[in-house]
Amino acid sequence: MGILRTIIWVLLTAVLVIFAMANWIPVTVTIWPGQVLDTKLPVLILTAFLIGSIPMWIALRTTRWSMKRRLDASERQAADLRALANRPVEVTPAAPVNDVPPAPTDLFSTDKP
């Protein structure tokens, strides 16, 4: 997998170098009225790409950080539940149960007012 990634990066770099060499012409960019910037076209394209990708990179890092925190919290909770499930259980003797139902005469009071 690593060799495939390296091949892709080498090919991408070669394409970008060929593009930059073929388009190495000066470009005039007006930033504000009265401010003019003379630069080469590949530099302008690379700068625009980086400025556009920075917000998405920040969003990705923020989401990744949030998901890592949630995963760590879930792993801690699972470890606590595992420890709770694996603890030894103390067996206490149960209290004797009275299985004898009450007599029918005990259910109703015989006191008449």
N, C-alpha and C positions, 0 to 999 in steps of 0.2 A: 504494500500500500504506500509506503514511503517513497519507493522508486517512481511510482505513478505520479505522485504529487510533485516530485522533483522534475519529472519530464514536463508536466503541465506548466510549472513555473518557468522552466527554461524556454519553452515554446512561447509563452506569453511575453516574456522579456524580449525574445528575439523579434516578435511582431511589433512590440512597442518601439524598439530601437530602429527597426526598418521604417516604421511610420514617422518617427522623429527625424530621421535622416532625410526622408523624402519631403518633409514639410518644414524644413529648417529655414523659414522665411520670417523677416521681421513683421510684426503686427503692431499697429497703433491702437491703444485702448484708451478711451476717455473715461476716467474714473468719475470726476466731477467737472463741471464747467470750469475750464482753466487749468485742470490737472490732466496731463496726458502721459501715458506710460508706454514706452516702446519696449517690446519684449518679443521673444521668439514664440511661434505658435505652439510647439509642444509644451513649453513651460506654462503658457496660458491654459492649455487643456488640462495639464496635470494639476495646476493650482485650482481650477474650477472643480475638478473631480474630487480633490481632497477637501475643499470647502463643503461640497455637497455630501460627502461621506461621513464627515465628523458628527453631525447630529444622529445619524443612524448608528454609528459606532457607540456613541454615548448611550443611546437607547438600548442597544444590545448589552452593553456592560451592566447597565442598571437592572435590566431584566434578569441577566445571569446572576447578579449578586442577590437579587430578591429570591430567585428560585433556589440558590444555594442555601440561603438562610432557612427557607421553608423545608428543604430536604434535611438539613442538619437538625432542625427542630423535630421533624418526623422520625428521624433515626434515633434521637435521644428519647422520644416518647416510646418508640418500639423497644428500645433497650430497657427502659423502665418497666414496661409491661412484661417483657420476658423475665426480668429479674423478679417481678412480683409473682408471675406464674410459677417460677421455679423455686420459690422459697418453701422451706418445709412447713407443713401444716401441723399445728398442735391439735391433737385430738382430745377433746374434753368430754367427760362422761355426760351423757344426756340426762336431764331430770326425768324422773319417772312420770309416765303419762297415765292419767286417770282415764281408763277406758270404760268405766262404768257410767252409763248415761244416767241423768237424774231421773228420779221416780216421777211418774205422772202427777202425783199429788204435790210434788215440790214445785211444779211449774205454775200452778195457780194458787193464789192465796185463798184460804177458806174463811178469812175474816169478812163478815158481812156487816156493813154499817147500819 
